[in-house]
Amino acid sequence: MPQYLLSLIQPDGPMPAPEVLDPIMRDVAAVTERMRAAGAWVFSAGLHPAETATVVRPAGEDVLVTDGPYVEAKEHVGGFTIVEAEDLDAALAWGREVARATTLPVEVRPIANGGV
């Protein structure tokens, strides 16, 4: 079954207050449970803020290591879910549910070679 990456696009800045975040996390847990029940859920993870990233970049024979995100931006991938779905339309349906639950944009992208 094809696999798809659902990337959550999160704005930079502080975490929302508990009164905002708690209902979102409840809704995310409900979507994850529906994914599991449908046999679509493969893996999910949240990421630390982009400023915690380290970039490893080849430079000739050397490899440079720099602090910070690969690209300076006001938004970064804040987390992701991998789902198995029959086709792009089914993956987009899960993407819509995740977007509604998180209140964030979600990029849906097929995983090459079936995730192998």
N, CA, C and O of each residue as an XYZ file, in Angstrom:
464
protein
N       0.861     -1.182      0.000
C       0.000      0.000      0.000
C       0.900      1.235      0.000
O       1.872      1.283      0.754
N       0.597      2.228     -0.826
C       1.405      3.449     -0.851
C       1.411      4.164      0.504
O       0.433      4.143      1.251
N       2.533      4.785      0.780
C       2.651      5.580      2.005
C       2.794      7.053      1.645
O       3.338      7.408      0.599
N       2.285      7.911      2.548
C       2.304      9.354      2.345
C       2.808     10.036      3.602
O       2.505      9.615      4.718
N       3.583     11.099      3.406
C       4.074     11.927      4.496
C       3.144     13.120      4.650
O       2.924     13.867      3.696
N       2.600     13.299      5.845
C       1.781     14.461      6.168
C       2.636     15.358      7.053
O       2.841     15.057      8.229
N       3.136     16.454      6.498
C       4.017     17.370      7.233
C       3.194     18.526      7.780
O       2.471     19.187      7.035
N       3.304     18.769      9.083
C       2.612     19.883      9.720
C       3.491     21.119      9.629
O       4.630     21.108     10.097
N       2.978     22.168      9.039
C       3.725     23.403      8.844
C       3.363     24.342     10.001
O       2.244     24.846     10.093
N       4.334     24.554     10.865
C       4.106     25.283     12.117
C       4.813     26.629     12.087
O       5.970     26.715     11.676
N       4.121     27.684     12.522
C       4.797     28.987     12.582
C       5.826     29.007     13.704
O       5.663     28.335     14.722
N       6.888     29.785     13.509
C       7.857     29.977     14.591
C       7.191     30.743     15.719
O       6.232     31.484     15.499
N       7.695     30.564     16.907
C       7.159     31.302     18.049
C       6.892     30.377     19.211
O       7.133     29.172     19.133
N       6.394     30.949     20.286
C       6.150     30.160     21.488
C       4.998     29.178     21.293
O       4.151     29.352     20.418
N       4.989     28.152     22.123
C       3.890     27.194     22.126
C       2.622     27.915     22.557
O       2.683     28.844     23.362
N       1.479     27.502     22.033
C       0.224     28.111     22.475
C      -0.026     27.830     23.961
O       0.486     26.861     24.521
N      -0.811     28.683     24.570
C      -1.190     28.508     25.971
C      -1.985     27.211     26.127
O      -2.636     26.767     25.181
N      -1.936     26.599     27.319
C      -2.653     25.335     27.530
C      -4.134     25.388     27.143
O      -4.666     24.406     26.625
N      -4.793     26.496     27.383
C      -6.216     26.564     27.040
C      -6.459     26.514     25.534
O      -7.561     26.186     25.093
N      -5.436     26.836     24.745
C      -5.515     26.711     23.294
C      -5.003     25.345     22.845
O      -5.616     24.698     21.996
N      -3.879     24.909     23.413
C      -3.221     23.674     22.977
C      -3.968     22.414     23.411
O      -4.017     21.447     22.650
N      -4.543     22.397     24.596
C      -5.190     21.177     25.101
C      -6.296     20.665     24.179
O      -6.309     19.472     23.874
N      -7.226     21.510     23.719
C      -8.247     20.988     22.801
C      -7.661     20.515     21.472
O      -8.165     19.562     20.879
N      -6.606     21.169     21.003
C      -5.948     20.738     19.770
C      -5.358     19.344     19.963
O      -5.543     18.473     19.114
N      -4.660     19.128     21.056
C      -4.045     17.818     21.306
C      -5.110     16.731     21.455
O      -4.899     15.594     21.031
N      -6.250     17.074     22.053
C      -7.364     16.125     22.162
C      -7.852     15.735     20.769
O      -8.091     14.560     20.491
N      -7.999     16.751     19.884
C      -8.467     16.483     18.527
C      -7.438     15.674     17.732
O      -7.813     14.800     16.950
N      -6.155     15.955     17.924
C      -5.098     15.198     17.246
C      -5.130     13.737     17.698
O      -5.008     12.831     16.874
N      -5.293     13.506     18.990
C      -5.374     12.129     19.506
C      -6.558     11.392     18.890
O      -6.453     10.205     18.582
N      -7.681     12.078     18.707
C      -8.861     11.449     18.113
C      -8.606     11.078     16.652
O      -9.001      9.999     16.210
N      -7.945     11.969     15.895
C      -7.623     11.658     14.499
C      -6.654     10.485     14.438
O      -6.821      9.588     13.612
N      -5.649     10.481     15.297
C      -4.684      9.377     15.317
C      -5.391      8.066     15.620
O      -5.066      7.042     15.018
N      -6.341      8.072     16.530
C      -7.086      6.860     16.858
C      -7.907      6.387     15.654
O      -7.984      5.186     15.396
N      -8.516      7.314     14.918
C      -9.262      6.937     13.709
C      -8.320      6.350     12.657
O      -8.673      5.390     11.973
N      -7.110      6.933     12.526
C      -6.123      6.396     11.586
C      -5.731      4.971     11.972
O      -5.650      4.087     11.119
N      -5.493      4.762     13.255
C      -5.111      3.421     13.726
C      -6.231      2.417     13.470
O      -5.985      1.305     13.004
N      -7.455      2.819     13.777
C      -8.604      1.926     13.595
C      -8.793      1.564     12.121
O      -9.228      0.458     11.798
N      -8.466      2.500     11.235
C      -8.603      2.265      9.796
C      -7.399      1.521      9.209
O      -7.418      1.144      8.038
N      -6.353      1.308     10.016
C      -5.142      0.655      9.522
C      -4.273      1.562      8.679
O      -3.413      1.079      7.941
N      -4.478      2.880      8.772
C      -3.725      3.831      7.953
C      -2.488      4.367      8.651
O      -1.512      4.721      7.990
N      -2.513      4.435      9.982
C      -1.421      5.065     10.735
C      -0.171      4.188     10.691
O      -0.240      2.983     10.933
N       0.981      4.811     10.377
C       2.273      4.122     10.387
C       3.152      4.692     11.499
O       3.698      3.937     12.304
N       3.293      6.017     11.550
C       4.196      6.646     12.508
C       3.879      8.134     12.586
O       3.501      8.747     11.588
N       4.034      8.709     13.770
C       3.890     10.160     13.957
C       4.956     10.649     14.912
O       5.412      9.904     15.780
N       5.356     11.909     14.753
C       6.296     12.514     15.695
C       6.192     14.027     15.608
O       5.984     14.595     14.536
N       6.340     14.656     16.743
C       6.500     16.101     16.803
C       7.982     16.418     16.823
O       8.795     15.592     17.237
N       8.332     17.605     16.379
C       9.733     18.013     16.340
C       9.981     19.179     17.283
O       9.083     19.979     17.546
N      11.194     19.270     17.787
C      11.589     20.435     18.571
C      11.627     21.649     17.644
O      11.650     21.480     16.425
N      11.635     22.853     18.184
C      11.656     24.059     17.340
C      12.834     24.049     16.361
O      13.870     23.436     16.618
N      12.650     24.741     15.237
C      13.647     24.752     14.170
C      15.007     25.247     14.639
O      16.031     24.812     14.113
N      15.041     26.155     15.624
C      16.344     26.670     16.072
C      17.193     25.603     16.755
O      18.379     25.828     16.998
N      16.609     24.442     17.070
C      17.392     23.350     17.668
C      18.056     22.470     16.607
O      18.817     21.561     16.937
N      17.763     22.745     15.335
C      18.291     21.926     14.248
C      19.789     22.137     14.058
O      20.333     23.188     14.398
N      20.431     21.133     13.518
C      21.823     21.202     13.095
C      21.874     20.706     11.659
O      21.289     19.671     11.340
N      22.562     21.428     10.799
C      22.665     21.069      9.391
C      24.054     20.499      9.133
O      25.064     21.082      9.529
N      24.087     19.354      8.465
C      25.330     18.704      8.060
C      25.372     18.779      6.538
O      24.515     18.211      5.861
N      26.381     19.488      5.997
C      26.415     19.783      4.569
C      27.767     19.385      3.984
O      28.806     19.802      4.496
N      27.766     18.570      2.902
C      29.034     18.225      2.263
C      29.657     19.455      1.607
O      28.962     20.275      1.006
N      30.967     19.566      1.733
C      31.719     20.665      1.127
C      33.030     20.092      0.613
O      34.055     20.123      1.294
N      32.972     19.572     -0.602
C      34.164     18.918     -1.145
C      34.455     17.653     -0.360
O      33.593     16.785     -0.223
N      35.673     17.551      0.153
C      36.056     16.384      0.954
C      35.614     16.508      2.411
O      35.628     15.525      3.152
N      35.224     17.708      2.816
C      34.816     17.959      4.195
C      33.303     17.909      4.330
O      32.569     17.837      3.345
N      32.868     17.949      5.563
C      31.453     18.078      5.884
C      31.340     19.207      6.899
O      31.943     19.154      7.970
N      30.563     20.227      6.552
C      30.363     21.366      7.440
C      29.158     21.109      8.333
O      28.142     20.578      7.885
N      29.280     21.487      9.590
C      28.188     21.360     10.548
C      27.854     22.763     11.039
O      28.715     23.463     11.571
N      26.592     23.172     10.856
C      26.167     24.503     11.282
C      24.911     24.406     12.134
O      24.088     23.509     11.949
N      24.774     25.332     13.063
C      23.586     25.403     13.900
C      22.449     26.044     13.130
O      22.656     26.827     12.203
N      21.254     25.693     13.536
C      20.072     26.349     12.988
C      19.442     25.576     11.856
O      20.004     24.600     11.358
N      18.263     26.025     11.453
C      17.548     25.304     10.392
C      18.254     25.433      9.046
O      19.062     26.338      8.838
N      17.943     24.537      8.160
C      18.511     24.532      6.814
C      18.138     25.815      6.078
O      18.966     26.399      5.379
N      16.895     26.249      6.238
C      16.404     27.448      5.566
C      15.833     28.398      6.615
O      15.078     27.977      7.491
N      16.188     29.665      6.527
C      15.585     30.666      7.406
C      14.181     30.970      6.890
O      14.005     31.352      5.734
N      13.198     30.798      7.747
C      11.809     31.023      7.354
C      10.985     31.332      8.592
O      11.470     31.203      9.716
N       9.752     31.735      8.388
C       8.850     32.018      9.502
C       8.022     30.795      9.874
O       7.313     30.797     10.880
N       8.119     29.738      9.045
C       7.426     28.481      9.295
C       8.390     27.333      9.036
O       9.295     27.438      8.208
N       8.184     26.246      9.748
C       9.003     25.055      9.566
C       8.140     23.822      9.799
O       7.029     23.914     10.320
N       8.663     22.680      9.409
C       7.970     21.436      9.721
C       8.019     21.255     11.237
O       9.093     21.188     11.835
N       6.848     21.178     11.837
C       6.764     21.045     13.293
C       6.495     19.623     13.742
O       6.627     19.297     14.922
N       6.119     18.783     12.800
C       5.836     17.384     13.097
C       5.369     16.709     11.823
O       5.221     17.349     10.782
N       5.140     15.408     11.919
C       4.719     14.682     10.727
C       4.015     13.396     11.120
O       4.169     12.889     12.231
N       3.245     12.888     10.183
C       2.604     11.584     10.301
C       2.818     10.861      8.985
O       2.744     11.468      7.916
N       3.077      9.592      9.061
C       3.144      8.754      7.870
C       1.906      7.863      7.878
O       1.605      7.203      8.873
N       1.187      7.858      6.740
C      -0.002      7.025      6.614
C       0.123      6.121      5.402
O       0.821      6.435      4.438
N      -0.560      5.009      5.470
C      -0.758      4.174      4.295
C      -2.144      4.487      3.765
O      -3.120      4.500      4.515
N      -2.223      4.738      2.470
C      -3.498      5.085      1.857
C      -3.547      4.505      0.453
O      -2.523      4.389     -0.221
N      -4.738      4.145      0.026
C      -4.920      3.524     -1.280
C      -4.434      4.419     -2.419
O      -3.884      3.942     -3.411
N      -4.650      5.736     -2.255
C      -4.263      6.671     -3.310
C      -4.142      8.072     -2.710
O      -4.355      8.271     -1.514
N      -3.797      9.030     -3.558
C      -3.619     10.406     -3.094
C      -4.908     10.970     -2.488
O      -4.856     11.686     -1.488
N      -6.053     10.656     -3.078
C      -7.314     11.174     -2.535
C      -7.534     10.704     -1.100
O      -7.978     11.478     -0.252
N      -7.226      9.445     -0.829
C      -7.376      8.920      0.543
C      -6.378      9.590      1.479
O      -6.714      9.901      2.622
N      -5.155      9.815      1.004
C      -4.149     10.494      1.832
C      -4.569     11.937      2.099
O      -4.380     12.446      3.204
N      -5.138     12.594      1.092
C      -5.607     13.967      1.273
C      -6.750     14.039      2.286
O      -6.877     15.019      3.019
N      -7.572     13.005      2.321
C      -8.652     12.970      3.320
C      -8.065     12.956      4.728
O      -8.564     13.648      5.616
N      -7.001     12.168      4.939
C      -6.326     12.175      6.246
C      -5.665     13.526      6.482
O      -5.707     14.051      7.595
N      -5.055     14.093      5.445
C      -4.444     15.415      5.582
C      -5.453     16.468      6.014
O      -5.144     17.325      6.842
N      -6.657     16.408      5.457
C      -7.703     17.350      5.863
C      -8.047     17.195      7.336
O      -8.214     18.182      8.053
N      -8.152     15.941      7.782
C      -8.479     15.708      9.196
C      -7.380     16.232     10.115
O      -7.662     16.835     11.150
N      -6.136     15.998      9.732
C      -5.013     16.487     10.543
C      -4.991     18.014     10.545
O      -4.753     18.627     11.586
N      -5.234     18.630      9.395
C      -5.242     20.096      9.320
C      -6.339     20.681     10.208
O      -6.114     21.665     10.913
N      -7.517     20.078     10.172
C      -8.606     20.568     11.030
C      -8.244     20.413     12.502
O      -8.475     21.320     13.302
N      -7.676     19.259     12.859
C      -7.351     18.992     14.267
C      -6.256     19.914     14.781
O      -6.334     20.414     15.903
N      -5.233     20.139     13.958
C      -4.078     20.925     14.413
C      -4.250     22.420     14.180
O      -3.546     23.228     14.785
N      -5.170     22.789     13.317
C      -5.369     24.171     12.850
C      -4.160     24.687     12.075
O      -3.961     25.897     11.967
N      -3.352     23.774     11.535
C      -2.139     24.122     10.790
C      -2.235     23.630      9.351
O      -2.974     22.686      9.069
N      -1.498     24.256      8.438
C      -1.391     23.697      7.090
C      -0.679     22.344      7.142
O       0.211     22.125      7.964
N      -1.087     21.451      6.254
C      -0.482     20.120      6.173
C      -0.101     19.864      4.718
O      -0.940     19.952      3.822
N       1.174     19.547      4.496
C       1.638     19.160      3.161
C       1.543     17.648      3.060
O       2.053     16.931      3.921
N       0.894     17.164      2.013
C       0.750     15.726      1.770
C       1.639     15.359      0.596
O       1.517     15.925     -0.490
N       2.539     14.403      0.822
C       3.502     14.035     -0.227
C       3.685     12.520     -0.248
O       3.881     11.907      0.802
N       3.622     11.904     -1.447
C       3.866     10.468     -1.521
C       5.318     10.132     -1.175
O       6.239     10.880     -1.503
N       5.497      9.011     -0.517
C       6.844      8.522     -0.205
C       7.311      7.682     -1.382
O       6.599      6.783     -1.830
N       8.503      7.971     -1.884
C       9.039      7.270     -3.048
C       9.340      5.824     -2.706
O       9.709      5.500     -1.577
N       9.178      4.963     -3.691
C       9.512      3.541     -3.564
C       8.755      2.844     -2.461
O       9.255      1.880     -1.883
N       7.560      3.311     -2.158
C       6.731      2.636     -1.163
C       7.318      2.637      0.214
O       6.969      1.784      1.030
N       8.211      3.576      0.507
C       8.784      3.668      1.850
C       9.891      2.666      2.112
O      10.294      2.471      3.258
N      10.391      2.022      1.050
C      11.449      1.024      1.238
C      12.797      1.695      1.229
O      13.821      1.027      1.373
